[in-house]
Amino acid sequence: MSRKPREISKILVIKLGALGDFVQALAAMAHIRAAHPKAHITLLTTPPFEALARASPYFNDVESDGRPAGIGDNIGMIRRLRRNRYDRVYDLQTSSRSNLYFYLLGPFPPQWSGTAFGCSLPHRNRDRGRMHTLERQAEQLKDAGIWPNAPITSGSAPPPDISWILKKGAAASARPANTAGTSRPYVLFVPGSSEHRPEKRWTIDGFAELGEALRKRNLEILIVGNMQESSLARAIQRKVQARDLTGRTDFAQIAALGARATLAVGNDTGPMHLIAAAGAPTLVLFSSASDPTLCGPRGHVAVLQAANLAELSARDVISAVDRLAPPPPPSLYRTAP
């Protein structure tokens, strides 16, 4: 007599990564929830994404110690994962770290979707490293049997649905720090990036020259980013009139700003993924340090890439802006105060 298949009632999703990676993984997270509507789904992540994950419709619980600092913390986390007796794990991180978690849960690990050697639901595509994150994770879930019509051809996956983030951001929009605070149209500047990746940042002078050109089109300049990037905002403010919102907006509020922005221009960094998914015409500046075909934002997006961003001229960026979001007729311009 055949045994009845084990019911999938307890699921763990692993996603650690940076903000851009997390935003792109929202599409896969949505399909995991849709495939298991009655399951208790837990996300294993890191502290920066805990609040956003708890606000999402995809998880029943969120654990934020996905990158333990020491041996003791690692042992404690693995013991907890064992005690929880998950039926299935969807590893959306697919890194050496998350593969190690699979091995540490042996010799009888749960059903596992990922890339760990010996896992029961492997992503089999040997060229997965050449796929954009959105198509790669869609194909991983197709191989796991839960996304039969997954968009896996290059460029076919749409941006993740962040409508639930926009609702959260709109609910907080009454506070002046979280909105444009003006009836004038505005452009978002995102001049930061990972602190240890300065080669991914366009120059202050470039943003300032672009800002002057856009202000002549009656666009207000709003600068967003984290608190550590406030020095970049102040440096831009010394050269062009702009509002500094760095450190004053959470992820949901950045998305809400993106939904109303006339334009967004910034480096290859996490907030650009939120802004693009929110619908803003978005110009992303890439250096040779990363490949937009593998990780670029999706939506109404244009990419401008230069081997060295320090050599990217404001004239080239303005031309790209004009192609992405054509300026209004000159008769509608006025000199910004």
PyMOL commands that set and color helices and strands:
alter all, ss='L'
color gray80, all
select helices_A, chain A and resi 19-35+47-55+71-84+96-104+128-130+133-143+163-171+176-178+198-200+204-215+227-237+251-260+270-278+292-295+309-311+314-324+330-332
alter helices_A, ss='H'
color red, helices_A
select strands_A, chain A and resi 10-14+40-44+61-63+88-91+111-114+121-122+186-190+220-223+243-244+263-267+282-286+301-305
alter strands_A, ss='S'
color yellow, strands_A
deselect
rebuild
show_as cartoon
